[in-house]
Amino acid sequence: MNYTKLNMNEQEYSDYVDAHSKKSPIVKNCTLAFIVGGFICIIGQIFTDIFQHYGLSFKTASTYSTILLVLIAAILTAFKLYAKIGKFAGAGSIVPITGFSNSIVSPAIEYKTEGVVLGIGANMFKIAGPVLVYGICTSTLIGIVYWLIKLI
Amino acid sequence: MDLILTYLKVFVTGGLICLIGQILIDKTRLTPARILVTFVTAGAILTGLGIYQYIVDFGSAGATVPISGFGYSLAKGVIQEIDKIGFLGIFTGGVKATAAGIAAAVFFGYFCALFSKSDIK
């Protein structure tokens, strides 16, 4: 019998887990991610349009829109509401900038008991840290390449 | 009518970017942290190649709100600053362009975490 076999190698174990874990309904997940992600972007566009309506330039308006989205997501995370959206929206709530904000607040709350410096301060960047590292490194590399091309 | 079309473009663009993320999660079991890193890097590279600007022109907030838009702002900031002040722009442009987002995320994040109750079960 398959499940009585204790000395499974890695491949066999992986197959075993695959066979017994619930298949994630990919079409449903993707539809929800599409709708929720698209909806969050629409909210961002509405904020930008409202700020522009009150005479701000496009650049300033979209910056305010980003700040507002980040603030809303941080508050929703603090009240444990963002996790509820995330449960059914998947990537739809992770990929937008609100997910970035959530990734800062969520571990900070989780490790709060370890203190305000090493608990909140350090864990805020558990996910946001890598994002900043890779984002800044990539863009700096692009800058170097662009500068070199301009030089020629 | 124009407004509806704009919002439809925003919805479809933003939705599609998130859909790609969901496929990556379902098919490769990438963790959310890796998804965010992949998207920010992809956004920056596509901006460097001049492709992401087209997506932003088409989908506006649909392309800037996802985290790939953060990579876009970083890379675009670097390029614009190099045009303006030269070599130093490589190091000042990116963070300058995204300063508001980073500062807001850190500031609001810190205080929301501080005033939220940590639930230990």
Interface residues (C-beta under 8 A of the other chain):
Chain A: S24 I26 N29 C30 L32 A33 F34 I35 V36 G37 G38 F39 I40 C41 I42 G44 Q45 T48 S62 T63 S65 T66 I67 L69 V70 L71 A74 I75 T77 A78 F79 K80 G90 A91 G92 I94 V95 P96 I97 G99 F100 S101 S103 I104 V105 A108 I109 E110 K112 T113 V116 I120 G121 M124 K126 I127 A128 P130 V131 L132 Y134 G135 I136 T138 S139 T140 I142 G143 I144 V145 Y146 W147 K150
Chain B: T6 Y7 V10 F11 V12 T13 G14 G15 L16 I17 C18 L19 I20 G21 Q22 I23 L24 I25 D26 K27 P32 A33 I35 L36 V37 F39 V40 T41 A44 I45 T47 G48 G59 S60 A61 G62 T64 V65 P66 I67 S68 G69 F70 G71 L74 A75 G77 V78 I79 I82 G86 F87 G89 I90 F91 G93 G94 V95 A100 G101 I102 A104 A105 V106 F108 G109 Y110 C112 A113 L114 F115 S116 S118 D119 I120
